[in-house]
C-alpha cells in the first residue's frame, strides 16, 4: 500500500469536499430523498474527522454549520416519509 504524503491526504480532502458539494447540488436540484441527505451528513462527518482539517479554522466551522443544517433536513425527510407511510396504512 503506498504511503500517504501530505499532498495525497490534501487531495483526498479536496475530493471528499468536492463529492460533498456535488451531493448537496444533486439534492438541491430535485433529488430530495432521505438517503441522499443521510449520505451528505456522513460525508460532512468524514470531512470533520479528516486528519488534515485544521482543528480550529473557518472551514471546520463551516462544516459544523452544514452538518447541523443537513442533520435537520435528514430528520425532517424521515419524519415526512414516516408520516406518508402511516397515512397509507390508515386508509
Buried (B, 14 or more C-beta within 10 A) or exposed (E): EEEEEEEEEEEBBEEBBEBBEEBBEBBEEEEEEBEBBBBBBBBBBBBBEBEBBEEEEEEBEEBEEBBEBBBEBBBEBEEEEEEEEEEEEEE
